[in-house]
Amino acid sequence: MGQTWINNLMAEAKFINNAAHILKLVQAGTPADQALRESLTQDRHYTAPLERREISRAVFAYYRWWRWLNPKDSLQKQLEAALVLRDRFDKDPANIKAEALAARAVPDWVKTEMAVIPADWLRQLQRDPTLWIRAKAGTGAAIAAQLGLCTSATQAPDALRYGGITDLYRTAEFQSGAFEIQDLASQLVSHACAPQPGETWWDACAGEGGKTMHLSDLMQNKGLLWASDRSARRLTKLKERAARAQVFNCRVAPWEGTAQLPTKTKFDGVLVDAPCSGLGTWQRNPHARWTTTPKDITELSVIQTQLLNHIAPSLKPGGRLIYAVCTLSRAETTAVADAFTTAHPEYELISPFPDPKSQTPAPITLWPHELNANGMFIAAWKKR
Ligand SMILES: C[S@@+](CC[C@H](N)C(=O)[O-])C[C@H]1O[C@@H](n2cnc3c(N)ncnc32)[C@H](O)[C@@H]1O
């Protein structure tokens, strides 16, 4: 029944025209996720939630299959072709050959920026992403029962994969702060930090506070959690979200990322969730595949190295420093981690998730096709 409704909807010229209208906004310079958010939430034109969802899927399908499309065709025709490709791939991923994915799913420069390009990663990039929820510590089963259509993750406690189509932001549980929408890879970053109740932590690139709220939850709201960012707008949003989630142990302070730190406090742990090129988010945000450049990677790797260097003096002996980036380029991951290890003999490299079977500490790469989530690189050090 639902599928028939969707098929009928997609056959309508109006549906394709609505999606093409959003693509025009993107082509005029608005990032796809922003154009979708603004058009679908502010324009009263799009009323049915299923229609909104399918328009988003169509716009993202356009950028997933972009290099298969004929740019001389009208946007409407290209969209129709993208939806046909999506359906063929969803029916059986083998319908699209691995060679074609390697040649077209990502820009050519990726070959020189990534150490390996797994065929399974390219295949994963062409799928719709999974929606992950983070329930407050110890409440995963209860939230799953309340929302329905949830599957528990094996990799993180209280992480739930949501398979429904309800707008979760409008649920009473979300409004009361009982859960957050947060990718599984992001949740694993806070688990790698493993802050203890009563400790003093710093979320140095806190943004809108996705990980700040998780760190506070893991600390059982006890101890002190500094949250900083260079963007005042993001910190304002963080404060709103923290109030909803009833985070009481957080102190917010702006920080430009320079050697002038926001406090003289010495920390038990610092998380540097650094700005990055975001190659790990290309499944969720396929438009970024075609707007990100190697120059971004070079510039961001300089900023990442500087952030770590500036933060290094702020940890107590025995304190843990965690570096996370949702990207997969060599320059922003292993190269930044290796440079920090070499430049800071006062820090010992440790494994983000201790593995009793492994003798050699090493950073970890979380791959989208293995986790069914964003890609993420995590490195960890302990101050000697
Ligand atoms: C990956 S995002 C952080 C996401 C956030 N931790 C979360 O979980 O929602 C990186 C953040 O670093 C901030 N940033 C960028 N350049 C910076 C700099 N030079 N110094 C400090 N923060 C910076 C950005 O404003 C952005 O909010």
The ligand as an ORCA input file, in Angstrom:
! r2SCAN-3c Opt
* xyz 0 1
  C      32.967     18.482     13.430
  S      32.339     19.956     13.977
  C      31.924     19.617     15.650
  C      30.689     18.801     15.830
  C      30.273     18.653     17.276
  N      31.368     18.207     18.106
  C      29.110     17.712     17.432
  O      29.284     16.570     17.869
  O      27.977     18.135     17.123
  C      33.748     20.948     14.142
  C      33.540     22.259     14.861
  O      34.796     22.915     14.936
  C      34.556     24.315     14.875
  N      35.788     24.946     14.406
  C      36.192     25.117     13.158
  N      37.401     25.692     13.121
  C      37.736     25.902     14.391
  C      38.847     26.483     14.993
  N      39.879     26.926     14.267
  N      38.858     26.542     16.322
  C      37.822     26.081     17.065
  N      36.716     25.506     16.533
  C      36.697     25.426     15.211
  C      33.416     24.488     13.935
  O      32.721     25.677     14.225
  C      32.594     23.227     14.199
  O      31.534     23.507     15.081
*
